[in-house]
């Protein structure tokens, strides 16, 4: 592990010519070392594996976990691993605080016995989350961010594509992709998680300007179909907001002048207004009921139609129960506002306080209850600031626009889901934060923005790079 200069990957020799003739033939000039090939393969595998999560033996596991461990080990052994100091210090302090609360305070506050297995499991989740953030930073420094994100989108498209084909042609073995027989959950354990992850994939696809138009249209159609087949109301809301967000031209890599800033603010207000009108007006017009009749033959779409028939019923009823879960989370926050309830103790404390051991189904409330308000607010302020503010180095803005938009999708969805242990959430956050870290270091090393960049990092292609 190293905390050395984060620009060591970005400084490289002068760029060479695209190719050189050798005996009348043109061969690629780029010859990768075995170490680089191995790292690249692991990055691709990580992007694909981020589409998977499953509960095995009571543990929330993902195929991404062994890839994360392998990639961290390879980079550490190759002395190429760089860990940002500030996030490392924060997670160390947070871990110590939560362990002290769990071991020393919770037994005094309640009659709950400490379960070692639950504590170890949640500490491991926290460590994996931090490692995913580190790898998000790392892929930006290595110039592999676009590769990792495209691998994730490709995996999501394949999974959704199989489900779409299975609607027409029965395919053996596809039953495992569904929850309850009709709700698509993909390679995850929950249709809601699958839906918001697929919405994040759509955001990455729409903001990747290096994808050909016809490929973008086909992949978008498949991914949107996957979201609808999940019958997730949270996913449907996230998708609708993403469509409006993109239609209004928000989140670009262009300059941040006053005019564009005003335009973005007005567009954001318009987006919220449109969403509010749809939610509040549609049920009273009868259009929602008409739509419900039209889709009554498709169970997944019929479940989603309740959003336009009765929004309150859609959120609180039909198995959602969000309001009750949020009330329990608020009770835990008020029980220990400064230090939280510790690690591995959320459900037992909820059982003792309210008699209903249910997770918050809200990422913000979940971490406030577990971490305590001070640590949670520090983290959320840092994460939201990195997500909303453009990086200062222009070549990194296209990558930031892509990763931060997908992060916004997950943050919005976090109101209805607990995504605090989502590998994808932490990986995207790491990429988004890295665009600011690299920008700050880049400014220090080369304060002349007009000079052509002399480094290996290649962000998403600009308009002039399109083919």
C-alpha positions, 0 to 999 in steps of 0.5 A: 500500500502506498500513499505516495504522489497520486500523479505517478500513473498520470505522468508518463513519457511523451506520447508516441506516434500511433504506430510505426512501419516495420517491414512494410507493415503497421503494428501497434506501438503499445506493448503491454507488460504481463502485469498490465494485462493482468490488471486490465483483465481484473478491471474488466472482471470487476465491472462485469461482477458488479452486476451480481449480489446474492445472500448465501448462508446469511451473508450478502456476497457478490462475485465482485468480492473475490475480484476486489480482493485479487485486484487489491492484492495484485496492485499491492504486490506490484507496489501500484496501490495508492490509498487516499489518506483522508478516506482511510483516516475516516474509515479507521475512525468510523470503524473504531467508533462503531466497534466501541459502541457495539462492544462497550455501550450497546450492552449497557443501553439495552439487554441485547447480547453481542453476536460476534458473527453479526459484528464481524459480518458488518465490519467486513461489509464496511471494509469491502465498501472502502476497498471498492471506493479505493479501486474506484480511485485507482481505475481513474489513476490507471486510466481504466475507468471507462473500461470498468464502466463499460464492462458493467454496462455490457454485463447489465445489458446482457442480463436484461437482454436474456430476460427480454428474450425469455419473454418471447422464447422460453429459455431454460434456467432463466427462472432464477432471474425472477423473484416471485415468478414475474419480477426480474431481479437479474443476478441480484437478490432483490428486484429493487436493487436490480432496477436501480443498478440498471438505471445507473447502467443507463446513466453510464450509457447515455453519458458515454459519448464514445458509444455509437448511436445505434449501439446506444439505442439498442442497449438503452431499449434493453436496459429500460425493458429490464427496469420495467420487468423488475416491477420496481416502483423505486426503479421506475421513479429513478428511471423517470427522473433520469429521463427528464434529467437527460432530456433537459441537458443536465450534467455536461462536461462543458464550461461552468459559466454563469449562463450554463449554471443558471440554465442547470438550476432552472432545469433542475427546478423544472424537473422537480416540478414535472415530477411533482405534477405527474405524482399529484395530478395523474391520479385525479385525472383518471389516466392512471386507471386507464393505464392500469387497465391497459397493462393489467395482463402484464404483472410487472407493469400492473404493479408499477401502474399504482404509481399513477393510480395512488402514489401513497398506496404504491409507496406504503402498500403492496409490500413496500412498507417504507413509511414504517421502516423509516419511522423505525430508523428515526427511532434508532437515530433519536436513541443514539444520535451522536454515536449511532447503534454500532455495527451488527446491532441495527436489527436487534436494537430495532427489535428491542425499541420498536418490536419490529426488526426491519432495515431502514430501506433508506441509505441516509437514515440507515447510516445515520442510525448506525454511524451517528449523525456527526460521522454520517453528515461528514460523509454525506457532505463529502460525497454529495459535494464531489457528486455535484461540483465539477472537477477543475481539470477539464479533461476529467469532466466527461468522466465526472459527468458520467460517474456522478450522474450514475451516483445521483441515480443511486443517491436518489434511489437511496431514499427508498433503498438501503444501498450503504453496502452496495459495491457499485455505489462505492465504486462509482463514488470512488471514481467521482471523488478521484476526478477531484483528487486528480484535478487538484494534484494536476493543478499543482503539478501543471498550473497551465490548463492550456498546455496539452496533457502529457499523461496516460489518462484518457477520459471519455472522448470529446466531440472531436474524437467521435467516429 
